[in-house]
């Protein structure tokens, strides 16, 4: 006899994803001659659910290696950038309890372009990042239950064992039993 049973379990009930590209203007202490390199490090963030949105508050450091004083000296300029991203959630289940928000970084913040501004005194750095939010909550699923014993059919391939592997395992058994 078959019947349905409801099971309460935790599952992903909503997701949101956001790709952001921002342009940051940095003011180094020396007038730059050229940019030699740019990288983004030390990304940290926190998240909180607000209704049908997840708000991610984070920060990262932009490091610009540059030449100055007519290419006679080099320095690394570092600035911490704070951000706030708001991700809209798309729900599969409306009724849920015990929700937890998990945010994963799909693309760590990275520099896609770094230039010296037209006035020649600042850097303009383009940074991209992508985040994914998942809301896990309790939800109900239905399964079909059979009362009688049920054996699922399996397709087995013939297996053979070699005598060397069984003799090595028996010698291990003998050595361990003699201890």
BELPE-V63610 format. One record per helix or strand of 2 or more residues. SS is the DSSP state (~ for helix, > for strand). FROM is the first residue (numbers start at 1). TO is the last residue. Records with the same first field share a line. If there is no record, write none. Layout:
BEGIN
SS=FROM-TO / FROM-TO
END
This chain:
BEGIN
>=2-26 / 32-50 / 53-68 / 73-88 / 90-91 / 97-116 / 123-146
~=163-178
END
